Amino acid sequence: MTDDRPLRDIAEQAIGGGDDIGRPPWGFAFKALAAASLNGKIFGSEAARLTRELVKVVAGSSTVAPPKGDKRFADPAWSANPVYRRIMQTYLVSSAGLDRIVDQWQYAEEDVTRAQAARFAAAVLTGALAPTNYLLANPAAVKEAFDTAGLSLARGLRNYASDLRHNGGMPSMTEPGAFKVAVDLAITPGSVASRDTVAELLQYTPSTETVYQRPVLVVPPPIGRYYFLDLRPGRSFVEYSVARGLRTFLLSWRNPQAEQADWTLDTYAARVSDALDEIRARTGSDDVNVIGFCAGGIITTTLLNHLAAHGDTRIHSVAYAVTMLDFRNQGQLAAFAVPRLLKFAEKRSARRGVITAREMSSAFTWMRPNDLVFNYVVNNYLMGRKPPKFDILAWNADGTNLPGSLHGQFLDIFANNSLVQPGAMEVLGTPLHLDRIKAPIFVVGAIDDHLTDWKNCYLTTQLLGSSDRTFLLSYSGHIASLVNPPGNPKAHYWVGDKPGPDPELWRTKATERSGSWWEAWADWATARAGASVSAPGDAANPEDEMLGAAPGLYVRDLEPASAPPGTA
């Protein structure tokens, strides 16, 4: 890699904006950052401080060092070589200065969206300007080029050309084809219990001699494929659930195309309702425990509201994993809450029928620029290496579309916090009043979640009318907290008393425990799963053989040979 064209192209894609509805609001964000940086009072005090720090850097007396855990500057040359050390320290003090400017401006700015947009733009800008992203300023990349006689540069150019053709110009996060669904991933034994135009219901084969009477239904989000819950053996939530004696079912959503543009929350909630009846018929249980992940929790809540309004008790208890129902404090997501852009996005996705997987992933990727963008610029292009083989990243690259109508509803929930406004939304013909939901609830948040802030997840315990409510705070971020098998020595979580109105007060009194929240959830679920009975010798009904084995067809974008029931 002899020039910086790849990095420039990525930066231009980011800052240039355009009408791609999946991109963050770049123009708005960088205008907000400019407003913060040009604030005379803030800039004046910070400029003087920055000048003093830079004088120390030039003189060689600066003690500025990268924060613990910043792997960008791990090469010994950054501390041993005086030139590289000064380059690093200049970058660090400048980045810290910009962060302080944004901090002060953000504190005084009343427009939360504008303030978060400035913070977002600052993170992208400082990430892009890191010297590690540029060949001659990166000692590890220079050494790699020298050691390989330039072969690393040739490989980097090849990787860049491949990403231009196949990944929209963004650096690949994982090696394509490294994992295959139904071969490496999503291989917990089971069968397709039913299939319609919306989803397949998967039934997993018991792995214990006894099982609990009351089954559990897993409702994944319609954004992405379900198998982040069934990765490789030993890293599968589904596998663990089955191993705890829970009769486990899961909905595998179909990847919608333009012809499914009119699918809404009604469509998805109705499919969950149908699945409850199918599970009850198969197991003989009067009711079902449910766990909803991310937006799957939103879908579950809309159904719960409908069932509660009609005295329907088919759901015995419900668990939520990193699900936000209350969007009043949006955290980093507030940077995307620009009203005119949200309206434009809603109109365009409705016109096109779907918002594509690539469009959705772009915004989420740029929320963590160092980890999910520039880290791979260095690895793939400057070092000329293949991206790592990692199951979570393979799943992340295997995205799905979102129906235009459902996307519009999610935007309304995001912009207007309409789930928690009594009667503001109607699903299955029933206005939403969350306090009518009385089922026992188990709510999980993740302390470093950049998408669904844990304090907002906590608020679910206050929104629903349940008297039996539990909150658990997991370590790590959004997806890493979900792929959280027991046995990881780093895994831990916090538990506390019955959650009250204040999440911070709850946390100060909570107790830290080692292990995975999967274990705590399974303890909670099995306590509400009835008596143990002998596991059925054959969990599948005769017709399951015709429908096929798990993971089914929809997760692989395959269609059945004959039209599924309900198809026109």
Number of C-alpha atoms within 10 A of each C-alpha: 23 14 13 14 13 22 23 12 15 19 15 11 16 21 20 13 15 13 12 14 22 18 22 29 26 21 16 21 25 21 15 24 26 15 15 24 20 13 12 11 9 17 21 14 11 17 15 10 13 18 13 11 21 19 13 16 20 15 10 14 11 17 9 16 15 16 9 6 8 10 10 18 22 12 12 12 15 22 16 10 11 13 14 19 21 21 18 24 24 22 18 19 21 18 19 14 18 23 18 15 24 28 17 13 22 20 10 10 15 10 11 17 23 25 24 25 30 29 26 28 28 22 19 22 19 19 20 21 15 20 21 23 23 23 21 15 16 24 20 22 24 18 13 17 21 13 11 10 11 16 16 23 26 18 19 24 21 16 21 26 15 16 17 15 10 11 14 14 17 24 26 26 23 21 15 15 9 12 17 14 17 17 9 13 22 24 20 21 17 21 25 27 30 21 23 15 18 22 21 27 28 27 26 26 23 24 18 15 12 17 25 21 24 25 29 28 25 27 25 26 20 24 19 22 22 22 22 25 23 20 23 21 15 13 18 22 24 25 25 23 23 21 16 21 23 28 27 27 27 26 26 27 26 24 23 23 17 18 11 18 21 14 19 21 21 17 15 21 22 19 21 24 16 12 22 23 15 15 25 16 11 15 16 12 16 17 22 23 24 25 23 23 23 24 21 24 25 22 26 28 22 26 25 26 24 24 19 20 15 10 8 12 14 18 22 19 23 24 25 26 26 30 27 25 25 22 22 14 14 23 18 20 21 21 24 24 22 17 12 9 16 19 14 13 21 22 16 18 23 20 14 15 23 25 29 21 19 17 16 21 18 18 18 17 16 20 21 16 19 20 13 18 22 25 19 24 28 23 20 26 29 33 25 25 16 18 19 17 15 14 19 17 17 23 20 18 19 15 18 25 23 27 27 29 23 24 23 21 16 20 19 17 19 22 19 15 18 22 26 21 15 13 13 14 18 18 18 16 9 17 18 26 23 25 15 17 22 18 21 19 24 22 24 26 31 27 19 16 20 17 20 26 24 25 20 21 25 30 21 24 23 16 18 21 18 19 14 13 21 21 26 24 25 31 25 19 19 23 17 15 26 25 18 24 19 18 11 11 9 10 18 19 23 20 20 16 14 12 19 14 12 12 17 12 11 19 18 9 12 16 12 15 13 15 20 23 27 20 16 14 20 17 13 15 25 22 11 18 25 14 12 15 12 11 18 14 9 9 18 18 12 10 11 17 12 11 18 17 20 23 28 25 20 20 23 15 11 11 13 12 6 7 12 16 10 9 9 6
